């Protein structure tokens, strides 16, 4: 992340992901704020996620 005050948003388009210990399935979203780094792992083949970093 560019700043430790960044906001992070992930939206799972297809498949399943684990984001910061949270299980996300297709069409799930997750917003986090005041984060420096985010751990993201695909749990299925052909998984697709949209990630946005919003700066203050």
Long-range contacts (C-beta under 8 A, 24 or more apart in sequence): 1-35, 1-36, 1-37, 1-38, 1-53, 2-53, 2-55, 3-55, 3-56, 4-34, 4-35, 4-36, 5-33, 5-34, 5-56, 6-33, 6-34, 6-35, 6-36, 6-53, 6-54, 6-55, 6-56, 7-31, 7-32, 7-33, 7-34, 7-35, 7-53, 7-54, 7-55, 7-56, 8-32, 8-33, 8-35, 8-38, 8-51, 8-52, 8-53, 8-54, 9-51, 9-52, 9-54, 10-38, 10-40, 10-49, 10-50, 10-51, 10-52, 11-49, 11-50, 12-47, 12-48, 12-49, 13-48, 13-49, 13-50, 14-46, 14-47, 14-48, 15-42, 15-43, 15-44, 15-45, 15-46, 15-47, 15-48, 15-49, 16-42, 16-43, 16-44, 16-47, 17-41, 17-42, 17-43, 17-47, 17-49, 18-43, 24-49
